[in-house]
């Protein structure tokens, strides 16, 4: 499960990067709009993971049954920090790329 989560996060960021880069180069959106959209896509995995874990903790409290395994419970903070760090690093790299991309004259915001 953990491997799929980390791979999915990387694939999502790569897809968003390529898609938004194409849209900026074609003039479909402005660089600032691409930065905001990439930030949303890059921060989706950590926010989803934290929300999912909080939902499982709430479900554990209601049902009084152990749903989250002990190792996953201990790794939750580390996984969240890694996902957040990779998202922020991707966002920083994308912002540096966007600063160097030529913007089309009729780009929509």
N, CA, C and O of each residue as an XYZ file, in Angstrom:
436
protein
N       0.820     -1.189      0.000
C       0.000      0.000      0.000
C       0.861      1.247      0.000
O       0.583      2.205     -0.722
N       1.897      1.234      0.804
C       2.759      2.399      0.916
C       3.461      2.689     -0.408
O       3.569      3.842     -0.824
N       3.938      1.627     -1.066
C       4.614      1.799     -2.348
C       3.676      2.401     -3.386
O       4.077      3.283     -4.144
N       2.439      1.935     -3.426
C       1.466      2.473     -4.372
C       1.158      3.932     -4.093
O       0.982      4.721     -5.021
N       1.092      4.290     -2.829
C       0.838      5.678     -2.455
C       1.971      6.587     -2.924
O       1.724      7.649     -3.494
N       3.194      6.173     -2.686
C       4.335      6.991     -3.082
C       4.473      7.059     -4.598
O       4.774      8.122     -5.141
N       4.259      5.946     -5.287
C       4.331      5.944     -6.748
C       3.197      6.778     -7.349
O       3.407      7.512     -8.315
N       2.022      6.663     -6.787
C       0.892      7.452     -7.266
C       1.124      8.946     -7.106
O       0.738      9.739     -7.965
N       1.752      9.321     -6.009
C       2.074     10.721     -5.785
C       3.046     11.234     -6.840
O       2.876     12.335     -7.364
N       4.061     10.440     -7.149
C       5.031     10.835     -8.170
C       4.420     10.903     -9.558
O       4.713     11.819    -10.327
N       3.569      9.933     -9.881
C       2.910      9.917    -11.192
C       1.969     11.106    -11.324
O       1.912     11.726    -12.386
N       1.236     11.434    -10.278
C       0.327     12.574    -10.314
C       1.084     13.871    -10.549
O       0.650     14.711    -11.338
N       2.214     14.040     -9.870
C       3.001     15.259    -10.056
C       3.605     15.329    -11.454
O       3.642     16.401    -12.058
N       4.074     14.203    -11.972
C       4.642     14.192    -13.325
C       3.575     14.513    -14.366
O       3.826     15.261    -15.312
N       2.390     13.949    -14.190
C       1.300     14.234    -15.120
C       0.912     15.710    -15.078
O       0.742     16.339    -16.122
N       0.769     16.264    -13.867
C       0.383     17.669    -13.731
C       1.465     18.571    -14.322
O       1.155     19.553    -14.997
N       2.725     18.242    -14.070
C       3.836     19.035    -14.588
C       3.763     19.112    -16.111
O       3.789     20.199    -16.689
N       3.674     17.954    -16.752
C       3.690     17.909    -18.217
C       2.455     18.579    -18.804
O       2.551     19.312    -19.788
N       1.312     18.332    -18.211
C       0.071     18.907    -18.714
C       0.078     20.435    -18.608
O      -0.272     21.130    -19.562
N       0.469     20.941    -17.463
C       0.468     22.389    -17.263
C       1.566     23.068    -18.072
O       1.385     24.197    -18.529
N       2.687     22.409    -18.254
C       3.753     22.974    -19.075
C       3.271     23.141    -20.519
O       3.525     24.168    -21.149
N       2.586     22.142    -21.029
C       2.035     22.228    -22.391
C       1.018     23.359    -22.500
O       1.003     24.098    -23.484
N       0.179     23.488    -21.494
C      -0.864     24.518    -21.543
C      -0.280     25.920    -21.472
O      -0.808     26.838    -22.100
N       0.812     26.106    -20.713
C       1.467     27.417    -20.657
C       2.111     27.734    -21.995
O       1.990     28.851    -22.499
N       2.799     26.748    -22.575
C       3.469     26.976    -23.852
C       2.480     27.244    -24.980
O       2.785     27.998    -25.904
N       1.305     26.639    -24.913
C       0.307     26.869    -25.963
C      -0.482     28.150    -25.739
O      -1.189     28.598    -26.642
N      -0.379     28.744    -24.571
C      -1.101     29.977    -24.283
C      -2.487     29.754    -23.730
O      -3.270     30.699    -23.643
N      -2.817     28.519    -23.351
C      -4.144     28.237    -22.806
C      -4.330     28.847    -21.417
O      -5.424     29.293    -21.073
N      -3.260     28.864    -20.623
C      -3.327     29.475    -19.289
C      -2.056     30.281    -19.043
O      -1.038     30.072    -19.702
N      -2.130     31.191    -18.098
C      -0.971     32.012    -17.730
C      -0.068     31.231    -16.776
O      -0.477     30.222    -16.200
N       1.145     31.707    -16.623
C       2.089     31.035    -15.727
C       1.602     31.043    -14.281
O       1.764     30.055    -13.565
N       1.007     32.151    -13.854
C       0.531     32.220    -12.465
C      -0.589     31.212    -12.213
O      -0.644     30.600    -11.146
N      -1.473     31.040    -13.180
C      -2.544     30.053    -13.034
C      -1.979     28.646    -13.010
O      -2.472     27.786    -12.280
N      -0.937     28.406    -13.812
C      -0.306     27.082    -13.816
C       0.349     26.793    -12.472
O       0.292     25.662    -11.989
N       0.970     27.797    -11.864
C       1.594     27.605    -10.550
C       0.558     27.241     -9.492
O       0.785     26.357     -8.666
N      -0.553     27.917     -9.524
C      -1.602     27.645     -8.537
C      -2.182     26.245     -8.757
O      -2.402     25.505     -7.799
N      -2.425     25.889    -10.007
C      -2.979     24.565    -10.290
C      -2.000     23.457     -9.942
O      -2.399     22.416     -9.419
N      -0.713     23.673    -10.231
C       0.261     22.641     -9.886
C       0.349     22.489     -8.367
O       0.482     21.374     -7.860
N       0.277     23.592     -7.651
C       0.282     23.503     -6.191
C      -0.879     22.685     -5.668
O      -0.729     21.907     -4.726
N      -2.031     22.862     -6.280
C      -3.188     22.060     -5.883
C      -2.989     20.581     -6.150
O      -3.314     19.741     -5.311
N      -2.451     20.263     -7.329
C      -2.204     18.859     -7.654
C      -1.094     18.271     -6.794
O      -1.178     17.110     -6.394
N      -0.068     19.040     -6.507
C       1.067     18.520     -5.736
C       0.702     18.289     -4.271
O       1.253     17.397     -3.625
N      -0.221     19.087     -3.752
C      -0.589     18.941     -2.346
C      -1.800     18.037     -2.132
O      -2.215     17.827     -0.993
N      -2.366     17.506     -3.195
C      -3.493     16.586     -3.068
C      -3.125     15.285     -2.356
O      -3.867     14.872     -1.466
N      -2.006     14.609     -2.703
C      -1.687     13.344     -2.008
C      -1.480     13.484     -0.494
O      -2.035     12.679      0.255
N      -0.707     14.467     -0.007
C      -0.567     14.524      1.456
C      -1.871     14.877      2.166
O      -2.163     14.334      3.232
N      -2.645     15.773      1.589
C      -3.913     16.137      2.230
C      -4.897     14.968      2.202
O      -5.629     14.749      3.167
N      -4.916     14.225      1.111
C      -5.794     13.053      1.030
C      -5.373     11.975      2.025
O      -6.218     11.358      2.673
N      -4.057     11.752      2.143
C      -3.567     10.735      3.072
C      -3.899     11.105      4.519
O      -4.352     10.259      5.290
N      -3.677     12.346      4.876
C      -3.985     12.774      6.249
C      -5.487     12.667      6.510
O      -5.894     12.210      7.578
N      -6.306     13.076      5.560
C      -7.751     12.957      5.716
C      -8.203     11.515      5.848
O      -9.071     11.196      6.661
N      -7.600     10.634      5.032
C      -7.920      9.207      5.100
C      -7.544      8.631      6.466
O      -8.326      7.893      7.065
N      -6.362      8.964      6.955
C      -5.926      8.448      8.256
C      -6.793      8.986      9.390
O      -7.126      8.250     10.320
N      -7.159     10.258      9.318
C      -8.040     10.804     10.353
C      -9.410     10.134     10.309
O     -10.021      9.896     11.351
N      -9.885      9.834      9.117
C     -11.146      9.109      8.992
C     -11.062      7.717      9.589
O     -11.999      7.263     10.246
N      -9.933      7.028      9.364
C      -9.757      5.698      9.954
C      -9.669      5.766     11.476
O     -10.200      4.898     12.169
N      -9.004      6.787     11.995
C      -8.917      6.934     13.455
C     -10.312      7.175     14.031
O     -10.665      6.614     15.068
N     -11.095      8.004     13.359
C     -12.462      8.241     13.815
C     -13.307      6.983     13.758
O     -14.119      6.731     14.648
N     -13.114      6.193     12.709
C     -13.835      4.933     12.577
C     -13.423      3.943     13.667
O     -14.249      3.184     14.175
N     -12.140      3.960     14.018
C     -11.665      3.113     15.122
C     -12.324      3.508     16.432
O     -12.714      2.647     17.221
N     -12.447      4.799     16.663
C     -13.046      5.268     17.909
C     -14.527      4.899     17.998
O     -15.032      4.557     19.067
N     -15.198      4.974     16.879
C     -16.630      4.667     16.874
C     -16.871      3.165     16.996
O     -17.745      2.727     17.745
N     -16.089      2.382     16.255
C     -16.344      0.942     16.226
C     -15.617      0.174     17.328
O     -15.917     -0.997     17.560
N     -14.683      0.804     17.997
C     -13.885      0.169     19.064
C     -13.092     -1.031     18.561
O     -12.766     -1.928     19.338
N     -12.780     -1.055     17.266
C     -11.993     -2.130     16.668
C     -10.692     -1.540     16.123
O     -10.660     -0.386     15.694
N      -9.640     -2.322     16.141
C      -8.341     -1.879     15.623
C      -8.338     -1.997     14.101
O      -8.368     -3.101     13.558
N      -8.300     -0.857     13.421
C      -8.305     -0.836     11.963
C      -6.913     -0.533     11.429
O      -6.469     -1.151     10.462
N      -6.226      0.409     12.051
C      -4.887      0.810     11.619
C      -3.865     -0.071     12.322
O      -3.895     -0.224     13.543
N      -2.957     -0.650     11.532
C      -1.920     -1.490     12.125
C      -0.916     -0.613     12.883
O      -0.797      0.585     12.623
N      -0.217     -1.218     13.802
C       0.755     -0.488     14.610
C       1.879      0.130     13.764
O       2.212      1.298     13.965
N       2.477     -0.627     12.818
C       3.529     -0.004     12.006
C       3.026      1.177     11.166
O       3.721      2.184     11.031
N       1.823      1.050     10.604
C       1.277      2.156      9.818
C       0.979      3.358     10.705
O       1.187      4.500     10.295
N       0.501      3.112     11.898
C       0.253      4.204     12.833
C       1.538      4.943     13.193
O       1.535      6.166     13.335
N       2.624      4.209     13.338
C       3.906      4.839     13.667
C       4.500      5.580     12.473
O       5.204      6.575     12.646
N       4.219      5.099     11.268
C       4.791      5.711     10.064
C       3.948      6.849      9.494
O       4.378      7.505      8.545
N       2.780      7.098     10.037
C       1.878      8.089      9.470
C       2.518      9.470      9.377
O       2.416     10.129      8.342
N       3.167      9.909     10.427
C       3.787     11.232     10.416
C       4.933     11.292      9.406
O       5.088     12.287      8.698
N       5.726     10.239      9.341
C       6.839     10.201      8.391
C       6.332     10.196      6.943
O       6.877     10.901      6.093
N       5.304      9.413      6.667
C       4.729      9.368      5.320
C       4.151     10.734      4.951
O       4.359     11.216      3.837
N       3.436     11.349      5.870
C       2.850     12.666      5.612
C       3.926     13.699      5.334
O       3.790     14.515      4.422
N       4.994     13.664      6.118
C       6.091     14.611      5.915
C       6.775     14.385      4.571
O       7.127     15.347      3.888
N       6.967     13.125      4.184
C       7.587     12.840      2.895
C       6.708     13.314      1.745
O       7.210     13.926      0.803
N       5.412     13.043      1.804
C       4.509     13.471      0.745
C       4.444     14.995      0.653
O       4.433     15.556     -0.443
N       4.402     15.657      1.802
C       4.374     17.118      1.806
C       5.677     17.689      1.269
O       5.664     18.640      0.487
N       6.797     17.119      1.683
C       8.093     17.585      1.200
C       8.258     17.392     -0.295
O       8.754     18.285     -0.983
N       7.853     16.245     -0.807
C       7.978     16.014     -2.249
C       7.042     16.935     -3.029
O       7.392     17.399     -4.115
N       5.871     17.200     -2.488
C       4.951     18.135     -3.146
C       5.502     19.545     -3.175
O       5.420     20.224     -4.199
N       6.066     19.994     -2.058
C       6.629     21.341     -2.011
C       7.875     21.462     -2.869
O       8.093     22.494     -3.502
N       8.695     20.422     -2.898
C       9.882     20.438     -3.752
C       9.485     20.464     -5.233
O      10.086     21.188     -6.026
N       8.489     19.687     -5.595
C       7.989     19.714     -6.967
C       7.427     21.072     -7.338
O       7.633     21.555     -8.452
N       6.720     21.686     -6.406
C       6.143     23.014     -6.644
C       7.247     24.047     -6.835
O       7.145     24.908     -7.709
N       8.288     23.970     -6.034
C       9.418     24.890     -6.172
C      10.093     24.704     -7.534
O      10.377     25.683     -8.224
N      10.347     23.470     -7.916
C      10.979     23.202     -9.218
C      10.085     23.653    -10.363
O      10.578     24.187    -11.356
N       8.785     23.448    -10.241
C       7.867     23.882    -11.291
C       7.826     25.399    -11.382
O       7.719     25.949    -12.478
N       7.909     26.083    -10.247
C       7.907     27.549    -10.286
C       9.180     28.074    -10.952
O       9.136     29.075    -11.667
N      10.309     27.406    -10.720
C      11.543     27.809    -11.396
C      11.440     27.564    -12.902
O      11.925     28.368    -13.698
N      10.811     26.458    -13.291
C      10.614     26.190    -14.705
C       9.681     27.214    -15.330
O       9.939     27.698    -16.432
N       8.605     27.546    -14.642
C       7.641     28.502    -15.186
C       8.254     29.886    -15.356
O       7.867     30.628    -16.259
N       9.192     30.235    -14.509
C       9.842     31.533    -14.634
C      10.647     31.611    -15.934
O      10.857     32.700    -16.468
N      11.091     30.475    -16.436
C      11.902     30.448    -17.651
C      11.096     30.176    -18.914
O      11.604     30.351    -20.021
N       9.836     29.749    -18.760
C       9.012     29.450    -19.936
C       8.524     30.732    -20.594
O       8.145     31.678    -19.903
N       8.532     30.771    -21.918
C       7.948     31.936    -22.589
C       6.420     31.860    -22.514
O       5.823     30.813    -22.766
N       5.814     32.969    -22.170
C       4.348     32.998    -22.072
C       3.775     33.527    -23.366
O       4.258     34.519    -23.912
N       2.762     32.876    -23.846
C       2.112     33.315    -25.080
C       1.418     34.656    -24.848
O       0.940     34.909    -23.742
N       1.351     35.522    -25.862
C       0.772     36.848    -25.657
C      -0.694     36.831    -25.231
O      -1.115     37.706    -24.474
N      -1.466     35.881    -25.686
C      -2.896     35.863    -25.354
C      -3.237     34.861    -24.282
O      -4.321     34.278    -24.316
N      -2.349     34.638    -23.329
C      -2.595     33.624    -22.286
C      -3.733     34.058    -21.382
O      -3.823     35.215    -20.971
N      -4.597     33.104    -21.084
C      -5.730     33.384    -20.195
C      -5.318     33.144    -18.757
O      -4.601     32.185    -18.469
N      -5.761     34.000    -17.850
C      -5.379     33.818    -16.431
C      -6.043     32.682    -15.760
O      -5.801     32.436    -14.579
